[in-house]
Every structure is written in structure tokens, then in C-alpha cells.
Amino acid sequence: MNFESILYSIENGIAKIIVSRPEKRNALNQGVRTELRQALNEIDSDDTIRVAIITGAGDKAFIGGADITELKEMSPIACESRASTLGQQLYTDLENLKVPVIAMINGFCLGGGCEIAMCCDIRIASETAKLGQPEINIGIFPGGGGTQRLPRLVGWGKAKELLYTGRIVDAAEAERIGLVDRVVPPGKLETTVMELARTIASKSPVVIKLLKKTINKGIYSNLPDGLSYEKSTFSLCFATEDHMEGITAFLEKREPRFKGK
């Protein structure tokens, strides 16, 4: 499939999505959102993909936020419609993608860009990255899940401070408060992300899918419900060929050859 606003590629089971509007700090407009939807659909329908990476073109921005020119003309009805399709729902679908997603944060990661990063399983940032939800400065607040996911990552008090003030944090503070998981020098960002992606891709894809579902279920439920779901999905692991391969490889002192079955 040909895209205009993103670059999409697959290599050795790793899909990469690059939002490519560097002249606009890779801002999210309708075209980007539509193509992100298409890319997510392709990943979900391709059983050879084991990990996905999302990033922005260039070294200035991951995603600088929503395209403000589109917001200026948006009506309440249009806003609700987009939240149900290419806004909040798109981000939720990214969060629930069947494979792990790594955000490679290479610059400004603001507004809708920060919301996208928070939907990813793991966030690795360059030392030069800047993150935040500055929507309050234009008289709105995050509508793509930011009011719900940010507190779950950094705590309610810190999230309220950032949301109420629109303050942008540097990579070091983002790591300290839990908004990103690792910070590396700019020159090592891609290498670090690719090493992590290859490590995850080497594991059993069927078990990774069950594991991701189990973790995400627990995030949004109480402990007893999460434990109950864990019991069910953990038991399913024992029905997989990959489980038997893993046990056999361990006993034979060799690397496992997982097939995703």
C-alpha cells in the first residue's frame, strides 16, 4: 500500500511506522490519522509481524501534536465523530494492537503525539526529546486518552500538574516520573530501539500476544479481575507448541525456535 504522510516498512518481523511531515513537526492531520489506521490494520492482519516501532521523520519531532489549523474549524459534532474513529479510538486500537509497539521518541512529543506515545508498550527517548500535553494553552485539554493514560503512568498528582499547566518536560524528567522508560544519546536511539525490537521478536509471538492482553487487562481492571484473567491466559500458554519448544530447548541447552503456534 502506498502512503503519503507516513513511511511503512517491514523487515525480519519488525514493522516500522514513520510519521513523515517534518516541515510540520510531523503534526497529526486527517491524512496522517487515516494512514495510521491503515498501517495498524496491516500489522494486525500480518502474522509475520512480531513487533512494531513508531517514530517521526527527522530528529526534530516524534509527533509535535495535532494540526492546529484543523482544530480551528472543528465543530463539537465533528470533534465527537473523530474521537470515535480517528482520535481516541485510533489511540485505543494502537494500545491494543496484537504485537508490542515501541515508541522511538526523537524530538518534540507533544499533545496528540504524547498521547500516541503513551499508547505504546515501551517508550525510548533521545536525550533531546521534549514531552508534554500543552493543550490547556489553546483552551482545550487532551481528548485522545491523555487525561486517563498520563495519570496511570506518572501518578494522579503529577499528571494534574502537567495537564493544568501545559508544562513540557525534558527527557530526563520524563524518565524520572515514568513517562518514558529509557533515555539514550541521540546517536544511539535507533540502535537501542532495534536491539530491543529484535529481542522481543525472538520470543514466542503467541505467548507475547497473550502476555500483552493480560497486562492491558490488568491496567484497566481491579486486582482480583486481573488475576483471574491472568490465570486463564497463563493456562493457555501450556496449550502452545512454543511452550513445548521452549521447555525442550532449555533442557537441550540450545536456543528455542519459536513458530508462533
Secondary structure, 3 states (H helix, E strand, C coil): CCCCCEEEEEECCEEEEEECCHHHCCCECHHHHHHHHHHHHHHHHCCCCCEEEEEECCCCEEECCECHHHHHCCCHHHHHHHHCCCCHHHHHHHHCCCCCEEEEECCEEECHHHHHHHHCCEEEEECCCEEECHHHHHCCCCCCCHHHHHHHHHCHHHHHHHHHHCCCEEHHHHHHHCCCCEEECHHHHHHHHHHHHHHHHCCCHHHHHHHHHHHHHHHCCCHHHHHHHHHHHHHHHCCCHHHHHHHHHHHCCCCCCCCCC
